[in-house]
Amino acid sequence: MGLEELTRTLTERRELSGADIAFAAAALADPAGADEVKASFLAALATKGETAAEIAAFAREFRARAVDPGVGEWSSRAIDIVGTGGDHAGGFNISSLVVLILASAGVVVMKHGNRGITSKCGSADLLSALGVRLDAPPELARRALAELGYTFFFAPAYHPAFRHIAPVRKLLASRGQRSVFNILGPVINPGRPAHVLMGVFSAAWVPVMADVLDQLGIEAGLTGHGDLGGGRGIDELTTATPNRVRGAGRVREIDGWWQPQDFGFVPGTFDGLRGGDVVENLAIVDAILAGRAPSVLIDTLLLNAATALWLMRKVPSVQDGVELARDHLLGGAVRTKIAATREFYAA
């Protein structure tokens, strides 16, 4: 069996088995494999349409190949705030600020991310500018969890197998072709947190990614997508959009649409959520902490933080988490957490 044979299976619209995916993952990570053969396989898989079972199987394979940061003692009480990317909406790094709100509120956060690929400023870019050391070894990541309440796993440092897949992804991107690797990032966090709040690039993928979380045995998770209309959207829950949501784990009964008004917010416009490069986003952080940012941006941060607090059972409902999140964001706790972050990594 080779990747070519699996590619033929996919062109016949047949689903891959777990054994097929184990073989494919090994072949994709093999530096001796031909990029065109790998690209044909990934394109055929995307054309068929990846099932939740296939994505979950790929996630298991690449989790097994990841560097183990040794954070298992925190995993059951940790959450990742993460997005698939790929929405091309140009939004601000919502998840990065939500991480800091949650850590300030005593929630353990394991953030997994990368530099901007489809945006000017990815989560790694902004957190690095706020003082996080991207090349921190696992022992420092563990200390960060203990002392700061959160840590950041820089994807390239924890997934060495992806080095041999990156040229294929670039090849596919040059052809305008998506692949399963565009959606694997949020489900291969090396820390394996038991809770996930995941933004998804397309409303159609919201239930699929929730099913993936279920198949990976998540304790509680929520996938969401902000619908901008006209076939456009953002991989965030926002107070500028209706939000397609689906739960996983113990909240899997959640399945539908959340409106900003459901949680006491006045809907805003998407323009207030736009971000820029690192310098521009740092200025936006300052405006947020001073209470000078657009209300739709502050409200969107609060909605996401409150949702995470609810997933973590810190509050009985999302609405109950809004004021708690506001107190930490605007009351000085997040600014203090940023200062503590700079001090920790500078030591």
N, C-alpha and C positions, 0 to 999 in steps of 0.2 A: 504494500500500500504506500502511496505517496500523496503529496498535496495535490498533484494533478488529478488523481483518482477522486479525492474528496471534492475537488472543484467540479468534476463531472456530476457527482452526487448532488451538489448544490444546484447546478443548472437544471437538474431534473426535479427541483423543488422538494427535495427530501431533507428532513431534519437530521442533523448530525447527532450521533450517540455520544455518551460521555467518553467512551474509548476513542472515538474519532477526534474529539476535541483535545484529549490528552496528547494524541499524536500530533495534531495540528499545532498546538501550543509549543511543543518541543521543536517542530520544524520551523515555526516562525521565529523562535529564539535562537536558532542555529546560525552562527555567523557564516557558515559555508553554504547556506541555502541561497538560491538565486532570487533576487528581488522581484523579477517579473513573475516568477512562479508564485511567490508569496502574494504579490499584488493581485494576481488573477483570482487566487483563492479568496482573499478578503473582499474583492469586488463582487464575486459570485455570492458570497454570504450576505453582503449588504443588499444585493439585488433580490435575493430570495426573501430577505427580511429575517433578522435574528429573533429567535424566540427567547422568552425569559429563561427557559431551561438551558439554552445554548449560552446565553450571556453569563448565567450563574456558573456554568461549568468552566467557561474561560476565566471567570473571576477566581474560582478555586485554584485553577492551575497557576495563575500568576501571583496569587497570594502565597502559594507554596514556594514560589521562586523569589519572593521578596526578602529583603534583609529583615530579620526579626529584631525589633527595637527592645524587646523584653519588657513590655508594659502591661502584661496580662493582668497584674493585680488591680489595674485601673479600668480595664476594658469594660467590665459589666456596668460601671457607673459613668461611662464616658459617652460623648456624642460627637459626631462630625457634622459640620455645617458646610455643605459642598454643592457645587453645581456642575453640570455636564459641560458647560461652555458651549460654544458653537451657535449661540443665538444671534450673533452679530448685531446686538441691540445697542451696544455702547454704554451700558449701564455702569454705575459706580460699583466698587467692590463691597457689596452688602455683606457677604458672608464674613469678611475679615473683621468688620466692626462688630458683628453679632458675636463672634468668638470672644471679643474683649468684654462685651456686655455680660455674657454668660460666665466667663471666668471671674469677673468682678462680683457676680452673684453667687459664687461658690459652686458652679457647675464645672465638672471636669470636661475639657474639650480636647479632642485629638483632631487637629485640622490636617487634611491631606490635600496638597495642591501643587501647582506648578507656576512658572512664569507665564505671562500672557502669550497665548498662541493665536487666538482669534480676537484678542482685545489688546489695547495699548498697555494695560496694566493688569496683570493677573494677581491672584491672592499672594503668591510668593513675592512679587514685586513690591506690593504695598506693605506686607508684614516685614519684609527686609528693611524697607525705609523707616519703619517704626521701631527697628532695633533688633528684630529676630535674626539669629544667625542661621542661614540656610544650610550651611555645611556642618551643622552641629551633629556630633556623633551620637549614637544611641544613649550612651551614659549621660550626656548633657540633656538629651530629650527627656530622660527619666527625671533628672533633677528639675527640669522646667515644670513637669507635671506636679512634682512635690512642692515646689516653691512658688510657681506662678499660677498653677491650676490649669494650665493649658500648654500644649506643645504643637509644633508644626513639623510634619513629615514632608520634606521636599521630595516630590515624586522621583526625579532622576537619581537621587541618592539611595533610594530604597528599592528601586526596581531596575537592577543592572541588566536584566534580560531585555529591557526595552531599547537598550543601545543598539541591538541588532535588528530592531523593528523600525526604529526612527527613519532610516532611509526609505523604507517602503511606504511609511505614512506620508513622507514628503512627496514621494512619487505619486501616490494616490491624490494628495491634496492638489498637486499641479494639474491633475485631470478633473478636479472638482468632485472627487469621489470620497464619500464618507466611508468609514470602516467601524468595526466593533470597538476599535481602540479609542474612538471618539466618545464612547459612553462607558468604558470600563473604569476610568479614573475614580469615580465616586464609590465604586464597590470593591476596590482593592487597597483600601487603607491598611497599611501594615500593622497598625495598632489594633485593628478589628474592634472598634467601639460597638457597643450593643445597641446604640441609638443613632439614627441618621435623619437629618433634615436635608433633603436633596432637591435642588432646583433642576428642572429638565428643559431641554431646548425646544421641545415640541409637545403640544397637548396630547398628541397621539401616543407619545412615549411615556406619559405619566403612569398609566396602569401597568405597562410592561415593566418599568423600573421598580414599581412597588412589588410586583410579582417576583422580580429578581431578589429584592431585599428579603421577601418571605422565604424564598428557596435557600437563601444564605443563613436563615435562622435568626434574623434580627429580633431583638426584644421589642422595640417600637420604632417606627419610622414613618415619615411622610414624604411623598414626592409631590412637587408642585410646579406649575407653569403659569406665568402671567400672560394673559391673552391681550395683545395690543391691537387686534383686529386686522382685517385684510391679509390674513395668513401669517402675520408677524407675531412674535412673542419674545419673552425673556425668561431665562432660567432662574427665576426668583418668584417668591410670593411678593406682591406689591400692593400698595394702596392706590395705585393708578390704574389698576386693571381688575377684571374678574380673574379669579385664579382657579384653574383646574387642579384638583387635589385628589390624592388616593393614599390611604393608610396602609401600613404593613405591621406585622406582629400583633400586639394587643390592641392596636387601633385600626385594624384592617377593615372595620365597618365604615370608616370614612371614605366616601366615594362620591364626588360631585363637584360643586363650584362654591368657592368662598368669595364673598363680596366684601370690600372694605367696610361697608356700613354694618356688616354682621358683628363687627368688633368695635363699633363706635367711632370709626374713622370717617372723615369727609374725603371722598375720592379726589385725588389730585391729577395732575397731568404728567405724562412720562418725561417731559423735558426736565423736570426737577430731579429726575433720577440719573441723568446723564453724568458719566465720569469722563476722565481724560487720561493723560499719561501720569506717571508717578508724581511728578511735581504738582500737577493740577489736583490729583486725588489727595495728596497731603494737605493742600489748602482746603479741600472740602472737609477733611477730617477736622481741621481746626474750626471751620465754620460750624460743623455739627456739634462739637463739644462746647462751643460758645452759644449754642442755640440760635445761630444765624442762618443755618442751612434751610432750604425749602422745606416746608412742613411735610410735603409728601415723602421726602427722603427720610426725615426723622421718623415719621409714622411707619414707613416701610421697614426700617430697622427695628422698630418696636414690635411690629407684627411678627417678624421672623424670630426675634428673641423670645417673645411671649409664646410662640408656637413651640420653640425648643424647650422652654421652661415647663410647658404642659406635657410634652413628650417625656420629659425627665421626672414627671410627677412632683415637681416643685410647687405647682399651682393646680387647682382643680379644673380650670378651663383656660383656653387661650386668652379670653377677655380678662380673666383674673391676673394674667401675667403682664398685661400692658403697663400698668402703673409701676410695678416692680422694675420692669425693664427701663422705664423712663427715669426712675430715681437713679439708677446706676449710670445710665448714659449721660444725663444732663446734670447730675448731682456731684460730679467730680470723681466718681469711682473709676470710670474708664480712663480718664486722664492720669490718675494715679497708677493704674495698671500699665499704661504705656511707659510711664517713668520707671516703674519697677522692671519692666521688660528690658529697657535700655541698660539699666544698671546690672541686671542679671547677666546679660550676654556680653557686657563690656568687662566683666570681672575676670 
